[in-house]
Structures are given as C-alpha cells and as structure tokens.
Amino acid sequence: MLGMAACGDELGPAALADGAVFTVAAAQQPDSLNPCVSRGGLSEELFLLCYDPLWRVNEYGQAEPCLAEDYSLSSDRLTWTIRLRRGVTFSDGYELTSADVQYSYELLRRSELYADYYDGISAIRCPDAYTVVISTDYVKADMCFNPTPILPRHIWRDTVEAEFDNAELVGSGPFVYCPDESGTDGWMLRSREEHFG
C-alpha cells in the first residue's frame, strides 16, 4: 500500500471511483467478531471500522470527537459530561443513544481488549438519551483515547455475551462487515453512505 501511495495522485485515494473495490490481503483472520472475547489486533482494527467510539485518534495521534459531539469536565476533573451526536444510527437503522454507550462501557470493562481503559471509572449514568456522565476516582487523562466500540444494546442485551458469535456485526461505524459467501475465509467491508463521518 505504501508503494501505491508513493506513486502520486493517479493511484492515490482520489483515483478510487464510487463503487470501486480496494483489495488487501491479510496474513490472518480476525480471532473473533465478538469484542467481549477477542484478543487479536486484526479484530480490534475491524471493530474500529465497523463501530464508532466516543472519540477517534486522528493521523496526528490526537483525539477527535466521534460519537461525543462535545464534553465538559467538572472543576475537580472527576466528572465527564459527554453530549452525543444526534441522529446516529446503527447499520440496522436503530438510533444510537446514551443507553448504548452505558451498556457498552459496562459490558466491555470485563473484556481483555478494553479492560485497561476502565481503570478509575467508578460510575456511568445517562440523564437523557444524548448525555452520558462518567465519574472517575482520579483525573483520567486517557479518557478521550478509549477505543471502546459502542455496541447496539438492542441486539446484545438478549445474548450470552461470551458465546455470541456476532456474525452480523451491526455497528454505527463507517463500514459494514460482510462475510464472503463464496466459501472462502474472505470478508469485505462496505462503506456506509449514511455515516456522519
């Protein structure tokens, strides 16, 4: 991919027409499509493409708002009041709300991939559908770098999380996971035109 990027505008991102397919060979398969049990780096990258976190890290290593439209901190810097972007939907059409954020944070704080991001978080509450309030035990400088995928509560709440295969991977992210139906181990990511990003 670096070689293609170095060739100039003719082969760079601007050259991909609408509907074009960009194929990349992966040396491995995702170890799981379930973020509760996954341990693999490829799965984590897949989650970042198919789910939105509250903030994303940009190409300069800085946190930028994603689902978190904006936030404020209490004077002691122990309470984060996060206002969510409105009108965000999951790929199945359901609207994303603060209940999805609370559910995801409470569920994934027990997962191997995301547990470290929850150190110091003592409570999460939702005063309304678009506000999340997170209380911490100490000043948490890494809060905006938490890549926790926000899962659709309406799907996950009726599952046994550790056993759920998540084969359909319904998310709010910029891409939708599509398994290859040809019998190979391949898969495809289709861009979501309705994504806000």
C-alpha positions in Angstrom: 0.0 0.0 0.0 2.9 2.3 0.7 4.2 1.8 -2.8 0.8 2.7 -4.3 0.7 5.8 -2.1 4.1 6.9 -3.3 3.1 6.7 -7.0 1.3 10.0 -6.9 -2.3 11.1 -7.5 -3.0 8.6 -10.2 -3.1 5.6 -7.8 -3.8 7.5 -4.6 -7.2 7.6 -2.8 -8.6 10.3 -5.1 -8.3 7.8 -8.0 -10.8 5.3 -6.5 -14.2 5.9 -8.2 -17.5 5.4 -6.4 -18.2 1.7 -6.2 -14.6 0.8 -6.6 -13.2 -2.2 -4.7 -9.9 -1.9 -2.9 -8.5 -5.4 -2.1 -6.0 -6.0 0.7 -4.5 -9.4 1.6 -4.5 -10.1 5.4 -2.0 -12.5 6.9 -4.6 -13.7 9.4 -8.3 -13.8 10.1 -10.0 -11.9 12.9 -9.8 -14.2 16.0 -13.4 -13.3 16.8 -16.1 -10.8 15.8 -17.1 -10.5 19.4 -15.3 -7.7 21.2 -16.1 -9.4 24.6 -13.8 -12.3 23.8 -11.5 -11.1 21.1 -7.8 -10.7 21.8 -6.4 -10.1 18.3 -5.1 -6.9 16.7 -6.9 -7.5 13.4 -10.2 -7.9 15.2 -9.6 -4.6 17.0 -9.0 -2.8 13.7 -12.1 -4.3 12.3 -14.1 -3.1 15.3 -12.7 0.5 14.8 -14.0 0.3 11.2 -17.5 -1.1 12.0 -18.2 0.6 15.3 -17.8 4.1 16.4 -16.1 5.0 19.7 -16.8 8.3 21.6 -13.5 9.7 20.2 -11.2 8.6 17.4 -7.4 9.1 17.2 -6.5 11.1 14.1 -3.4 10.7 11.9 -1.5 13.0 14.2 -2.2 10.9 17.3 -4.8 13.4 18.7 -8.2 12.5 20.0 -11.1 13.9 17.9 -14.8 13.7 18.7 -16.7 10.9 17.0 -19.9 10.0 18.8 -19.0 12.5 21.5 -20.1 15.8 19.9 -18.6 17.7 22.9 -18.0 17.3 26.6 -17.3 19.2 29.8 -15.3 18.4 32.9 -16.2 19.2 36.5 -13.9 21.6 38.3 -12.2 18.7 40.1 -11.8 17.0 36.7 -13.5 13.8 38.0 -16.8 14.0 36.2 -17.1 14.0 32.4 -20.4 15.1 30.9 -20.5 13.9 27.3 -23.1 15.1 24.8 -23.6 12.6 22.0 -24.0 13.4 18.3 -27.7 13.2 17.4 -29.2 11.2 14.5 -26.5 8.5 14.5 -27.9 5.1 13.5 -26.6 1.6 13.6 -26.4 -0.3 10.3 -29.8 -1.9 11.0 -31.5 1.5 11.3 -31.8 1.8 15.1 -30.8 5.1 16.6 -27.7 5.1 18.9 -28.4 6.6 22.3 -26.7 7.1 25.7 -28.1 3.7 26.8 -25.9 2.0 24.1 -22.8 3.9 25.4 -23.6 2.9 29.0 -24.3 -0.7 28.1 -21.1 -1.0 26.0 -18.9 0.5 28.7 -20.3 -1.7 31.4 -20.0 -4.8 29.3 -16.6 -4.3 27.8 -14.9 -3.2 31.0 -14.6 -7.0 31.6 -13.1 -7.8 28.2 -9.4 -8.4 27.6 -9.1 -5.9 24.8 -10.6 -3.0 26.6 -10.4 -3.6 30.4 -7.4 -1.3 30.8 -9.3 1.7 29.6 -11.7 1.4 32.5 -9.2 1.9 35.4 -10.6 4.7 37.6 -14.1 4.8 36.1 -16.5 4.5 39.1 -19.9 5.2 37.6 -21.7 5.8 34.3 -25.2 7.3 34.1 -27.5 8.6 31.4 -29.6 11.7 32.4 -31.1 11.7 28.9 -30.9 9.9 25.5 -28.0 12.1 24.3 -25.9 12.7 27.5 -23.5 10.3 29.3 -22.0 11.2 32.6 -18.9 9.3 33.6 -17.4 9.6 37.1 -13.8 8.7 37.9 -11.9 8.1 41.1 -8.9 10.2 39.8 -8.1 12.5 37.0 -8.2 10.3 33.9 -6.1 11.9 31.2 -6.6 9.0 28.8 -10.5 9.2 28.7 -10.5 10.6 25.1 -8.3 7.8 23.9 -10.7 5.0 24.9 -11.4 3.0 21.7 -14.3 1.1 23.2 -16.8 0.2 20.4 -20.3 1.3 21.1 -22.4 -1.8 20.6 -26.2 -1.9 19.8 -27.8 -2.6 23.2 -31.0 -3.7 21.4 -29.1 -6.7 19.9 -26.5 -7.5 22.7 -28.8 -7.3 25.8 -30.5 -10.6 24.9 -27.3 -12.6 24.3 -24.9 -14.6 26.4 -22.1 -12.2 25.6 -19.2 -14.6 25.8 -21.0 -17.1 23.5 -22.4 -14.6 21.0 -20.7 -15.0 17.5 -21.7 -11.5 16.4 -21.7 -12.8 12.8 -23.8 -9.8 11.5 -21.7 -7.2 13.3 -24.3 -4.4 13.4 -22.5 -1.2 14.2 -22.6 2.6 13.7 -19.2 2.9 12.1 -18.2 4.0 8.6 -18.2 0.4 7.3 -20.4 -2.7 7.4 -18.7 -6.2 7.7 -19.8 -8.6 5.0 -18.7 -12.2 5.2 -17.7 -13.8 1.9 -20.4 -16.2 0.8 -18.2 -18.0 -1.7 -17.0 -20.5 0.9 -13.6 -18.9 1.4 -12.3 -17.3 4.6 -12.5 -13.8 3.0 -14.7 -10.9 4.0 -15.5 -7.5 2.8 -16.2 -4.1 4.3 -18.8 -2.0 2.6 -18.9 1.7 3.2 -22.0 3.2 4.8 -23.2 6.2 2.8 -25.4 7.3 5.7 -22.4 7.5 8.1 -21.8 11.0 9.5 -18.0 10.9 9.1 
